[in-house]
């Protein structure tokens, strides 16, 4: 395919979007972003497992054509220069429609540069002070993950949370956890502005608020602005409602802090109800109607639309998680809840995720780069493998997806697991544990497919 300088599009079937759904041939071309750190370990394992499942499910008639796309450390090495998210990579993902990625380094400190080999941060762009590598130091950037979501308008972060039998968990109700979180991906703190204490803009905002409302904010305050729009809210909740309908789930819950932030998160709740009740006709029933005219009797075939305050939902997913099937949240609350929820069922090692828009879907490992484990063939590849399961379901290749879930679940039940799960199982005095490498866990899954 013409138009790309470094990316080589393999022979195969370009995926098209028809009536909002991907049209997928027998040899679809899928973007592959390796990731930094342990992306070197988990990405090949994911590919190995997916290829095996697709081959078995289709009896050899189907095969994914993987297209490497260079971002993060690979971008520095491939293109030279200092751009960790080249426009060519964005254009390639937009062309291919579906991609999957490993974890990428995200700087967190105030230093001017970060090493993409070991995540060390420093105040110069020469070789890394910690690991000595010369070709992996990049100028400070905000976040590759956020950049991909915003540039491709991947407005829905979708995180299924489900318990696998045999995984040690801290919560008694873990085996009742089976819901999916829809987190808005482009607004709130992701599109917000943060102004330093004492800066001209912070002081100007403080003056404006005092002038317009009479309220005095302390002059030594940093100021943050978080936008939540009608457009962003409705398209996120609309996608959550479609998911509930397509998967025949009983409820959609709007999570917000509208009791305090009435015109941002409160509006998120209000606009979310409007989507469910006005755009989907008679498919949804509100809690008010359920316990009013319907006298607590849920009509057959209907979906309940309800809302919960953000702080209370953290308690309820622990004590009565089976009351929730789809949850829709603004960005920051969705970030918190996603990680808290996956901890209920064993941690990020088995937490899948996707970032989905109207045209493009990108599936991802939901954990960090863990650079101290890079190249050791040690970490749990489950997050990326289960994200690939989401990808296969998105493509309509449900049989291959089911084979992977079966194989992974059986490997865990048999106690053939990576070090993180092995450690937890031993703490529970389980004696029949076989501790496997990252690639060994992949082989254990394929052996059980």
C-alpha positions as CSV (number, residue, x, y, z in Angstrom):
1,X,0.0,0.0,0.0
2,X,1.4,3.4,-1.0
3,X,1.7,6.3,1.4
4,X,3.7,4.8,4.3
5,X,7.5,5.4,4.6
6,X,8.5,2.8,7.1
7,X,5.4,0.7,7.8
8,X,4.9,-2.3,5.4
9,X,1.3,-3.3,5.0
10,X,1.2,-7.0,4.4
11,X,-0.9,-8.8,1.8
12,X,-4.3,-9.5,3.1
13,X,-7.8,-8.1,3.6
14,X,-8.3,-4.6,4.7
15,X,-11.0,-4.4,7.3
16,X,-13.9,-2.1,6.5
17,X,-16.6,-0.6,8.7
18,X,-20.1,-1.2,7.4
19,X,-23.2,-0.1,9.3
20,X,-21.0,0.5,12.4
21,X,-19.5,-3.0,12.4
22,X,-16.2,-4.3,11.1
23,X,-16.4,-6.3,7.9
24,X,-13.6,-8.9,8.2
25,X,-12.2,-11.2,5.5
26,X,-10.4,-14.5,6.1
27,X,-7.0,-12.8,6.1
28,X,-7.6,-9.5,7.9
29,X,-4.7,-7.1,8.4
30,X,-4.4,-6.1,12.1
31,X,-2.1,-3.5,13.5
32,X,0.5,-4.7,16.0
33,X,2.1,-2.1,18.4
34,X,4.7,-4.1,20.4
35,X,5.0,-1.7,23.3
36,X,8.0,-0.8,25.5
37,X,9.4,-2.8,28.4
38,X,7.7,-6.1,28.9
39,X,5.9,-5.5,25.6
40,X,8.9,-7.3,24.1
41,X,7.8,-10.4,26.1
42,X,4.0,-10.4,26.1
43,X,3.3,-9.3,22.6
44,X,4.9,-12.3,20.8
45,X,3.1,-14.6,23.3
46,X,-0.3,-13.0,22.6
47,X,0.4,-13.4,18.9
48,X,1.3,-17.1,19.3
49,X,-1.9,-17.9,21.3
50,X,-4.1,-16.0,18.9
51,X,-2.7,-17.6,15.8
52,X,-3.2,-21.0,17.3
53,X,-6.8,-20.4,18.3
54,X,-7.7,-18.9,15.0
55,X,-6.1,-21.8,13.1
56,X,-8.0,-24.4,15.2
57,X,-11.3,-22.6,15.2
58,X,-11.3,-22.1,11.4
59,X,-9.6,-25.4,10.6
60,X,-6.8,-23.4,8.9
61,X,-9.1,-21.3,6.7
62,X,-8.4,-18.0,8.5
63,X,-5.3,-16.2,9.5
64,X,-4.5,-12.7,10.9
65,X,-1.9,-10.8,8.9
66,X,-0.1,-8.8,11.6
67,X,1.2,-5.4,10.6
68,X,4.0,-4.0,12.9
69,X,3.4,-0.3,13.7
70,X,6.2,1.6,15.3
71,X,5.5,3.7,18.4
72,X,7.4,4.5,21.6
73,X,10.9,3.0,21.6
74,X,10.4,1.3,18.3
75,X,9.5,4.7,16.8
76,X,12.8,6.2,18.0
77,X,14.8,3.3,16.5
78,X,12.9,3.1,13.3
79,X,12.5,6.8,12.3
80,X,15.3,8.4,14.2
81,X,14.6,11.8,15.8
82,X,12.6,12.3,18.9
83,X,8.9,11.6,18.0
84,X,7.5,8.7,20.0
85,X,4.1,8.8,18.3
86,X,4.7,9.5,14.6
87,X,1.9,10.6,12.4
88,X,2.5,7.6,10.1
89,X,1.6,5.3,13.0
90,X,-1.6,7.2,13.6
91,X,-2.5,7.0,9.9
92,X,-1.7,3.3,9.7
93,X,-4.0,2.4,12.6
94,X,-6.8,4.6,11.1
95,X,-6.3,2.7,7.8
96,X,-6.4,-0.8,9.3
97,X,-9.3,-0.1,11.7
98,X,-8.2,-2.6,14.3
99,X,-5.0,-2.8,16.2
100,X,-3.6,-4.3,19.5
101,X,-0.8,-2.8,21.5
102,X,1.5,-3.6,24.4
103,X,2.2,-1.2,27.3
104,X,4.1,2.1,26.6
105,X,6.3,4.2,28.9
106,X,4.5,7.2,30.5
107,X,6.7,9.9,32.2
108,X,5.5,10.9,35.7
109,X,8.1,13.3,37.1
110,X,9.3,16.8,36.2
111,X,12.5,15.7,34.4
112,X,12.9,16.8,30.8
113,X,13.7,13.4,29.3
114,X,12.8,9.7,29.8
115,X,14.5,6.5,28.8
116,X,12.2,4.1,27.0
117,X,14.4,1.1,27.8
118,X,14.2,1.4,31.6
119,X,11.8,4.3,32.3
120,X,14.5,6.4,34.0
121,X,13.9,10.1,33.9
122,X,16.7,12.7,33.7
123,X,17.4,16.3,32.7
124,X,19.3,15.7,29.5
125,X,18.9,13.9,26.2
126,X,22.2,12.0,26.1
127,X,22.6,8.3,26.9
128,X,20.6,7.0,29.9
129,X,22.2,7.7,33.2
130,X,20.8,4.4,34.6
131,X,21.0,1.7,31.9
132,X,23.5,3.4,29.6
133,X,21.4,2.9,26.4
134,X,22.0,5.7,23.8
135,X,19.1,5.4,21.4
136,X,16.1,5.3,23.8
137,X,16.1,8.7,25.5
138,X,13.2,10.9,24.4
139,X,12.1,14.4,25.4
140,X,9.3,14.4,28.0
141,X,5.9,13.7,26.5
142,X,2.5,13.5,28.1
143,X,1.3,9.9,27.2
144,X,1.4,7.7,24.2
145,X,-1.7,6.0,25.3
146,X,-3.6,9.2,25.7
147,X,-2.2,10.5,22.4
148,X,-3.5,7.4,20.5
149,X,-6.9,7.7,22.1
150,X,-7.3,11.4,21.3
151,X,-5.8,11.5,17.8
152,X,-7.9,8.4,16.7
153,X,-11.0,9.6,18.7
154,X,-11.2,6.4,20.6
155,X,-13.7,7.8,23.0
156,X,-14.8,4.6,24.8
157,X,-12.3,2.8,27.1
158,X,-13.9,-0.6,27.5
159,X,-12.8,-2.8,30.4
160,X,-14.5,-6.2,31.1
161,X,-14.0,-7.5,34.6
162,X,-14.6,-11.2,35.2
163,X,-13.4,-13.7,37.7
164,X,-11.5,-16.8,36.6
165,X,-11.9,-19.9,38.8
166,X,-8.8,-20.6,40.8
167,X,-7.3,-17.1,40.9
168,X,-6.7,-16.0,44.5
169,X,-8.7,-12.9,45.3
170,X,-9.1,-10.7,48.3
171,X,-12.9,-10.4,48.0
172,X,-15.5,-13.0,49.1
173,X,-17.8,-12.0,46.3
174,X,-15.2,-12.3,43.5
175,X,-16.9,-15.2,41.9
176,X,-19.9,-13.0,41.3
177,X,-18.0,-10.3,39.5
178,X,-18.9,-10.1,35.8
179,X,-19.4,-6.6,34.4
180,X,-17.9,-4.2,31.8
181,X,-16.8,-0.7,32.4
182,X,-17.2,2.1,29.8
183,X,-14.9,5.0,30.6
184,X,-15.1,8.2,28.6
185,X,-11.7,8.5,27.0
186,X,-11.3,12.1,25.6
187,X,-12.7,14.5,28.2
188,X,-12.7,15.3,31.9
189,X,-9.1,15.4,33.1
190,X,-7.8,14.0,29.7
191,X,-9.0,17.2,28.0
192,X,-8.6,19.4,31.1
193,X,-6.1,22.1,32.0
194,X,-4.0,22.3,35.1
195,X,-2.5,25.7,36.1
196,X,0.3,26.1,38.5
197,X,-0.2,27.9,41.8
198,X,0.6,31.6,41.4
199,X,0.6,31.5,37.6
200,X,-1.0,34.3,35.7
201,X,-3.8,32.0,34.4
202,X,-4.5,30.5,37.9
203,X,-4.8,33.9,39.4
204,X,-6.9,35.2,36.6
205,X,-9.3,32.3,37.1
206,X,-9.5,32.9,40.8
207,X,-10.3,36.6,40.1
208,X,-12.9,35.7,37.6
209,X,-14.7,33.3,40.0
210,X,-14.7,35.9,42.7
211,X,-16.0,38.5,40.3
212,X,-18.8,36.4,38.9
213,X,-19.8,34.4,42.0
214,X,-18.4,36.2,45.1
215,X,-16.6,33.0,46.1
216,X,-13.0,33.4,47.2
217,X,-10.5,30.6,46.3
218,X,-7.2,30.6,48.2
219,X,-4.7,32.6,46.2
220,X,-2.0,29.9,46.7
221,X,-4.2,27.3,44.9
222,X,-3.3,25.4,41.8
223,X,-6.3,25.4,39.4
224,X,-7.7,22.6,37.3
225,X,-10.5,22.6,34.7
226,X,-12.3,19.5,33.7
227,X,-14.7,19.7,30.7
228,X,-17.6,17.2,30.3
229,X,-19.7,17.8,27.2
230,X,-23.1,16.8,26.0
231,X,-21.5,15.3,22.9
232,X,-18.9,13.3,24.7
233,X,-21.3,12.0,27.3
234,X,-24.0,10.9,24.9
235,X,-21.8,9.0,22.5
236,X,-20.1,7.1,25.4
237,X,-23.4,6.2,27.0
238,X,-24.9,5.3,23.6
239,X,-22.1,2.8,23.1
240,X,-22.6,1.3,26.6
241,X,-26.3,0.9,25.8
242,X,-25.6,-0.8,22.5
243,X,-23.3,-3.2,24.3
244,X,-26.0,-4.1,26.9
245,X,-28.5,-4.7,24.1
246,X,-26.1,-6.8,22.0
247,X,-25.0,-8.9,24.9
248,X,-28.5,-9.2,26.4
249,X,-27.3,-7.7,29.8
250,X,-29.8,-6.6,32.4
251,X,-28.6,-3.1,33.3
252,X,-26.6,0.0,32.6
253,X,-25.4,2.1,35.5
254,X,-24.3,5.7,35.2
255,X,-21.6,6.5,37.8
256,X,-21.0,10.1,38.7
257,X,-20.3,12.7,41.5
258,X,-23.3,14.8,40.5
259,X,-24.2,15.5,44.1
260,X,-21.2,17.8,44.3
261,X,-20.3,18.7,40.6
262,X,-23.7,19.3,39.3
263,X,-23.0,20.8,35.9
264,X,-20.2,18.4,34.9
265,X,-20.8,15.0,36.5
266,X,-24.4,15.7,37.3
267,X,-24.9,16.6,33.7
268,X,-23.2,13.3,32.7
269,X,-25.9,11.5,34.6
270,X,-28.7,13.6,33.2
271,X,-27.6,13.3,29.6
272,X,-27.0,9.6,30.0
273,X,-30.6,9.0,31.1
274,X,-31.7,11.0,28.0
275,X,-29.7,8.7,25.7
276,X,-31.2,5.5,27.2
277,X,-34.8,6.7,27.5
278,X,-35.1,8.8,24.3
279,X,-32.8,7.1,21.8
280,X,-33.6,3.5,22.6
281,X,-37.4,3.7,22.7
282,X,-38.9,1.1,25.1
283,X,-35.7,-0.9,25.6
284,X,-34.8,0.7,28.9
285,X,-36.7,1.2,32.2
286,X,-35.6,3.6,34.8
287,X,-35.4,2.7,38.5
288,X,-38.0,5.4,39.2
289,X,-40.4,3.6,36.9
290,X,-39.4,0.2,38.2
291,X,-40.2,0.9,41.8
292,X,-43.1,3.2,40.9
293,X,-45.7,2.2,38.3
294,X,-44.1,-1.2,37.8
295,X,-44.1,-2.0,41.5
296,X,-40.7,-3.6,41.4
297,X,-41.5,-6.1,38.6
298,X,-38.9,-5.7,35.8
299,X,-40.6,-6.3,32.4
300,X,-39.3,-9.2,30.4
301,X,-36.7,-8.3,27.8
302,X,-36.1,-4.7,29.2
303,X,-32.9,-3.2,30.5
304,X,-32.7,-1.2,33.7
305,X,-31.0,2.2,33.4
306,X,-29.9,3.5,36.9
307,X,-27.2,5.7,38.4
308,X,-24.9,5.6,41.5
309,X,-22.7,8.1,43.2
310,X,-19.1,7.5,42.5
311,X,-17.9,6.9,46.1
312,X,-20.8,4.4,46.8
313,X,-20.1,2.3,43.7
314,X,-16.6,1.3,45.1
315,X,-18.4,-0.3,48.1
316,X,-21.2,-1.9,46.0
317,X,-18.9,-3.7,43.5
318,X,-17.3,-5.4,46.5
319,X,-20.5,-6.3,48.4
320,X,-23.0,-7.0,45.6
321,X,-21.2,-7.0,42.3
322,X,-23.8,-9.2,40.6
323,X,-26.2,-6.2,40.6
324,X,-24.0,-4.5,37.9
325,X,-23.5,-5.6,34.3
326,X,-22.5,-2.4,32.4
327,X,-21.2,0.8,34.1
328,X,-20.6,4.1,32.2
329,X,-18.4,6.7,33.8
330,X,-16.5,10.0,33.1
331,X,-12.8,9.7,32.6
332,X,-11.3,10.1,36.1
333,X,-13.9,8.0,38.0
334,X,-13.6,5.4,35.3
335,X,-9.9,5.2,35.7
336,X,-10.2,4.7,39.5
337,X,-13.0,2.2,39.2
338,X,-11.4,0.1,36.5
339,X,-8.3,-0.6,38.5
340,X,-10.2,-1.2,41.7
341,X,-12.6,-3.6,39.9
342,X,-9.8,-5.7,38.4
343,X,-8.2,-6.0,41.8
344,X,-11.4,-7.8,42.9
345,X,-10.6,-10.6,40.5
346,X,-6.9,-10.9,40.9
347,X,-5.2,-7.9,39.5
348,X,-4.1,-6.2,36.3
349,X,-2.3,-9.3,35.1
350,X,-5.7,-10.6,33.8
351,X,-7.3,-7.3,33.0
352,X,-8.2,-6.8,29.4
353,X,-9.0,-3.5,27.8
354,X,-10.0,-1.7,24.5
355,X,-10.3,1.8,23.2
356,X,-13.1,2.0,20.7
357,X,-14.4,4.8,18.5
358,X,-16.9,4.9,15.6
359,X,-14.3,3.7,13.1
360,X,-11.2,2.4,14.9
361,X,-10.8,0.0,17.8
362,X,-7.5,-0.5,19.6
363,X,-7.0,-3.3,22.1
364,X,-4.4,-3.1,24.8
365,X,-2.5,-4.6,27.8
366,X,-3.8,-2.6,30.7
367,X,-0.7,-2.7,32.9
368,X,2.6,-0.8,32.8
369,X,5.9,-1.6,31.1
370,X,7.6,-3.1,34.2
371,X,11.1,-2.5,32.7
372,X,12.9,-4.4,35.4
373,X,11.3,-7.6,33.9
374,X,12.0,-6.7,30.3
375,X,13.5,-9.6,28.3
376,X,13.3,-12.0,31.3
377,X,10.3,-14.0,29.8
378,X,8.7,-13.7,33.3
379,X,5.6,-11.6,33.4
380,X,2.0,-12.7,33.0
381,X,0.8,-12.1,29.4
382,X,-2.9,-12.6,30.4
383,X,-3.9,-9.0,30.1
384,X,-2.8,-8.8,26.5
385,X,-4.1,-12.2,25.6
386,X,-7.6,-11.4,27.1
387,X,-7.5,-8.1,25.2
388,X,-6.9,-10.1,22.1
389,X,-10.0,-12.1,23.0
390,X,-12.0,-8.8,23.0
391,X,-10.4,-8.1,19.6
392,X,-11.5,-11.4,18.2
393,X,-15.0,-10.9,19.4
394,X,-15.1,-7.4,17.9
395,X,-14.1,-9.0,14.6
396,X,-16.8,-11.6,14.9
397,X,-14.4,-14.5,15.4
398,X,-16.1,-15.7,18.6
399,X,-15.1,-19.3,18.3
400,X,-11.4,-18.5,18.4
401,X,-12.1,-16.1,21.3
402,X,-13.9,-18.8,23.3
403,X,-11.1,-21.3,22.7
404,X,-8.6,-18.8,24.3
405,X,-10.8,-18.2,27.3
406,X,-11.2,-21.9,27.8
407,X,-7.5,-22.6,27.5
408,X,-6.5,-19.8,29.8
409,X,-9.1,-20.7,32.4
410,X,-8.0,-24.3,32.4
411,X,-4.3,-23.4,32.7
412,X,-5.2,-21.4,35.8
413,X,-7.4,-24.2,37.2
414,X,-4.5,-26.7,36.7
415,X,-2.1,-24.3,38.5
416,X,0.1,-23.8,35.5
417,X,0.7,-20.1,35.9
418,X,3.2,-17.3,35.9
419,X,5.1,-16.2,39.0
420,X,2.5,-13.6,40.1
421,X,-0.4,-16.0,40.3
422,X,1.9,-18.8,41.6
423,X,2.9,-16.7,44.5
424,X,-0.7,-15.9,45.5
425,X,-1.7,-19.6,45.1
426,X,1.1,-20.7,47.4
427,X,0.0,-18.1,50.0
428,X,-3.3,-19.9,50.0
429,X,-1.4,-23.2,50.7
430,X,-2.1,-24.7,47.3
431,X,0.6,-27.3,46.6
432,X,0.0,-28.3,43.0
433,X,1.6,-25.3,41.3
434,X,3.7,-25.3,38.2
435,X,5.4,-21.9,37.8
436,X,5.8,-21.0,34.2
437,X,7.6,-18.3,32.2
438,X,5.7,-15.8,30.1
439,X,6.1,-17.9,27.0
440,X,5.5,-21.1,28.9
441,X,2.1,-19.8,30.0
442,X,1.3,-19.1,26.4
443,X,2.2,-22.7,25.5
444,X,0.1,-24.0,28.4
445,X,-2.9,-22.1,27.1
446,X,-2.4,-23.4,23.5
447,X,-2.0,-27.0,24.9
448,X,-5.5,-26.6,26.4
449,X,-7.2,-25.1,23.4
